[in-house]
């Protein structure tokens, strides 16, 4: 599962690219990804703030800012239910074409 789209971090509108996976070692869902470059979020991280809330639609999830990447984006991680809304309909793989 993944999500690419608008979100909010510490009152800032951002664009995120997130994905997640079940971790068999601890039995929890781990998700993370990247916040596209946003100077306010970079300042927040560099001021020492790591724990934030990520808002996507009507969902609010605790998250942690990790580091600034070489392109100015910020890595974000979390544990628990995915912070993005479930897909309206499941994606179905196309049937193989018989020749």
Beta strands, then each sheet from edge to edge (+ up, - down):
strand 1: 2-9
strand 2: 12-23
strand 3: 28-35
strand 4: 51-56
strand 5: 59-68
strand 6: 74-79
sheet 1: 1+ 2- 3+ 6- 5+ 4- 1+
end
